Structure formats: C-alpha cells, structure tokens
Amino acid sequence: MLFSIFHTIVHRWYVFLFLLGYLLVSSYHWGWKRSIKLLVIGYLVAWASEASSIRNGFPYGFYQYHYDQMPNEIFVWGVPFWDSLSYPFLAFAGWMMALYLHSRWKRFTPLNELHRSWITVLLGAVLTMILDIVIDPVSKRGSQWFLGDIYSYPGGGWYFGVPLSNFAGWFLVALAILGIFRLTDKLEGIPKSIDSVKLGVMLFWGVYLFNLGISLYIKAYPLAVVSSLWGIALWIASKFGRRSNLQELI
C-alpha cells in the first residue's frame, strides 16, 4: 500500500502539485475548514461520476481505463485514486475565475455578495468545463507524454477525439460540486479583498498553461491553436470593467 502511494505521488506529481497550490490558495482565501470541505465534496462527487460513467456512460459518455498501463496505482472501484483529486482544485479555480470576472463586470457590488451569487456558481461551472476542454484532448494523448495511455473513448469524439458529452458531464459535475458546497455554506465574511481571488485566478491560468504547454510539447499544434483561442477569449473577458478599490474592502 505504501509503495502504491509513493508510486502514485511520484508518477502523478503534477496533480499533487496543483492540489498543494489549491490547499495553499484556498486556505488563505477562506480557511482550512472550507478547503478540506470542498476537497471532500469534490472528490466524492467526482469519484461517483467517474465510477458511473465507466459503467453506464453517465455523465461523460462511455470511456474506459487501460488498467494494464497503470501498474502499482491505487484504484477505488475501478477509478484511479489520483484522478478524482483533480476535480476539487479545478472547480475551485473555475469558481475563482468566475468571481474575478463577475467582480469586474459588476464593479460596485461587494465581493462577498458576488461570492454568494448563484450566477458566480453557474459561471464557475462553465469555466471549469472550459478548463477541461483544454485538458481532456491533451490527456487523451497521454501516450505521447508522461501521463501515459490510461484511457480512451471507444466511440471516439468530435473535439480532437473527445466526445461533446464529456464536456457536458464536466459542466454538470462542476455545478454539482460547487452547488453542494454553496448550499451547505453561507460564505459569510469572505472574501474581504480581491487579492485571494487573484491567487485563485493564478491557479486557473497555471492549469491552463500547463496543458497548453503539453500540447506544444507533443506537437499537437492544431489543438494548441484552438486552446490558445480559449485563453485569449478569457483574457479579453477579464479586461471588461474595472474593480473599484473601495468595494474590495466591503
């Protein structure tokens, strides 16, 4: 068991690096209790969604893991343990990006009010899905980099080999994670400043740039071009409006 844990951490170091980034940023943003809470909610919802999809195709569509390509790794009812760990930090990054954009579009609305807004939650799910639009085509080409050939879609897919159902599934799962968290937490008193939100935005861009970099590394240039367009669109969206310094402290 200890060897499997060590093997997973060493071979999936990038997942644990982003997970560490999430814990540091989120604990600064809203404290350790909420950080652990989102981690647990996110992991359980993600694991259930993956366990369901590999068996009945919901919510991502049918896909299958290549277990022979993942020796010595930990599985939970057919799902790699490390894989579901990515959902909480991706959902958090999407939420922080949504809060940042929402705060610029509604510059005179207090941050705390925007943080509790269900529009921010919905936008957070959309942005988490956009992250996966960049991530999943790269992951599917894992045989060309250090991820490995760990899964495939038997029926193929329209978007660089990935079915559109996968992205719809990511939206639903991200919405479930963020929605459950929001329903069980009033989010009072946070954030008092835009600074912690910007750190979450940095986490978002870190994940995006990592996967864009991988697409360039494996010379998947058409994918890199399209992924770049997603990033440019988000960058342009972030330039609309300007946050009032007076409102950051409310």
Secondary structure, DSSP 8 states (H G I E B T S, - for coil): -HHHHHHHHHHTHHHHHHHHHHHHHHHHHH-HHHHHHHHHHHHHHHHHHHHHHHHH-TTT---EE-GGGSTT--EETTEEHHHHHHHHHHHHHHHHHHHHHHHHHTTTS-HHHHHH-HHHHHHHHHHHHHHHHHHHHHHHTGGGSTT-S-EE-TT--TBTTB-HHHHHHHHHHHHHHHHHHHHT---TT--SSSHHHHHHHHHHHHHHHHHHHHHHHTT-HHHHHHHHHHHHHHHHHTTSS---HHHHT-
